[in-house]
Amino acid sequence: MTDMAAFRGAVTDWAAGGPGEPARRLAALLPVRTVVLLEGPSDVAAVDALAAARGRDLAAEGICVLSMGGAMNIARYAGLLGPPGLGLRLTGLCDEREREYYARGWTRAGLTEPAHDFFVCAADLEDELIRALGPDRVTELVRAEGDHRSLSTFLRQPEQRARTPRQQLRRFLGTKKGRKIHYGRVLTEALPPDAVPEPLEALLAAV
């Protein structure tokens, strides 16, 4: 059965230098109307979790949530999927330090209409989630997920003493492969409805 995962795979192969025809065929077959371009899989996990909490099936709506494997790939993906390529509507979420990458990629792909907005996190999405929940609640969730010993060991490191609790937790989430992806989902699922970070809320409202 053809699904959005097949389209994501075809686009990733295309961006890596493979043929574009599989992506073109799948885009029409599904059909795909919007692609959400994200830096990595932890961002995908958060967007998917919020959509599920709102009762939305993005794939069924023709919306592809896609990890690009790094913000510097934005121009390549925007060119393939936007007006020069498949002609799909594009949006995305990026960190503040990546804003210029997105802006240049959007410009190179001819994305100047408001319909192609992207949304910016103050530091990154993990920081937005920690700030929304508060360090105490995030620590509770880390313990509930069975990572309390790892967190305690991490916090005893001398270099952590000068950091705020929010900074410590943000750094902790990036210390093990797969942890950011896992907690992208866990932290998003724990958000009260009125505490969703603005960039994430705006992104979901826009698709």
N, C-alpha and C positions, 0 to 999 in steps of 0.2 A: 504494500500500500504506500502510495506517495504521501509524504508529509513534509512539514517545514524543516525537519532535521536534514532531509535530503537536499533541500534548497540551500540551507546553510553550508552543508558540505560542498556542494557544487560551487557556491560563491567563493568559499575559502580556497578551493583548488584553482579557480579562475584567478583570484588575486595573487596566487603563488606562481602564475604563469601558465596554467593549464587552459584548456579550451573553454570558451564562453557559452557554447551552444547548450550544454546541460542546464546551466543556470537559466538561460533564456526560456528553454522549454518548460522547466519546472515553475518559473515565475508565472507563465501563462496558464499552466495546468492547475495550479493550486486554487485560485490565483493569489498573487502577492500584490498588495497595494502600498504598503509602507514598510521601510526597514529602519529599525532603531540601531544605530551604530554606537557600540560601547567599547571601552578599552579592553576589558578582560572578562573572564567568566564570573568573577565575584559580583560585578555590576549586573550581569545577566541574571544571576541568582536572585538579587534584590528586586529587580524589575519584575521577574516572573512571580516572585513571592507576593509582591504588592498587588499585581494583577489578579492572582488567585484569591487573595483576601477580599478583593472587590467583586469577585464572582465573574471575572472576565477570562475568556480563553482567547488569548491574543492570536495564536496560530489560526484558530477558526475564523477570526476576524480579518485574516489576510495580513497580519502584522508579524514580521520576522524580527526577532530580537537577536542581534548578532555580535559576537565578540570578534574584534579585529586583531587581537594579539598585540596590542600596543597603539597608543594614540598617534604615533608617527605614520601609521598606515592609513590615516583618514583620507588623504588625497586619493590614494589608489582605490579604496572602496567607494568613495563618493563618485569618482569618475566612472567606475564600472556600473554602479547602481542608479546614479542620478541621471540628469538630462543627457550626458554624452553616451550613456550606456543603456540600461534597461528603462530609464525614464520613470523610475519609482519615486514616490515621496520619501524623503529622508528626514530623520531627526536623530537626536543623540544626547548623550550625557557625558560630560568630561570634568576633569579636575581643573581648578583655576590655572595651574601651571601649564595645562594643555590647551588653554583657550586659543592661543595663537595658531597652534597646529590645526585646530578645527576651523578657525576663521579662514586660514589660507587654503585648506582643503575644500571648504565650501566655495570659495571664490574661484578656484581653479576648475571646479565642476559646474560653474555657472549657477550656483544655488543662491539666488539673491532675493527670492520671494519669502515673505513671512511664514509661509506654510512649511518652510524647511528650517525652522528654528532648532537650535541645540541649547541645552541647559547646563549651567555651570555650578559645580559644587565649590564651596569656599576653599576647602583644602582637598578632600577627596570624599567619596561616598561613605567610607567607613567612619571618617570623622563626623560627617553629617548624622549618621545613625547613632553614634556614641553620644553626641551632643543632644540629640532628640530624646534619647532614653535616659541619659544621665549615667555617670560612671558606676554608681551603686547598682543600678538595675542591670547594666551590662555585666558587671562582676557576678551578680546572681545568675545570670544566664550562662556565663562561662562555667560556673560551678555546676549548674544543672546539666550541662553538656559533658561533664566529667573531666574538664580541663583545669580543675582547681589546683592540682599539684603543679602542673606546668606553669600556671600563672604565678603561683607563690614563688617558685624557683626563679622565674623571670624577674619578678619584682625585687628579689634580693640582689640582683646584679648592681654593682656600684653605679654604672652609667644611668640607671633608671631613677636615682635619687633626686636628680635635679629636674625631672620631668613632672608635669602635672598628671593626675590620674587619667585624664582624657588622653594625653599624649602617650602615657604608658600603655593603655589599652589598645590604642591605634597601632602602636609598634608591635604589641603582642600578637595581634591578628595577622601580621605579616611575617611571623617568625617560623612558620611551618607550612610546607606545601599543602595546599588544599584548605587551609584554615580560613582564609579570607572568603573563599567560595562558600564554605559551610556557614560561617557567621553572617555572610551577606543575606542568606535566607533566614537564619535564626533571629537576627536582630530586626529584620524587616517584619517578620511575622509577629514579633512582640510589640510593635509600635501601636500605641493607641490611635484610633482613627483621626484624632485631631492633632497628632504630633508627627505626622509624616513630613520629612524634610522637604522644603519648598521645591528644590530642583527635581526631586523624584516625583512629587505630587504633580508638578507642572508637566513633566514628561508624560506621565500616564494620562493626564487630562488632554494632552495634545494628540494622542493617537486613537 
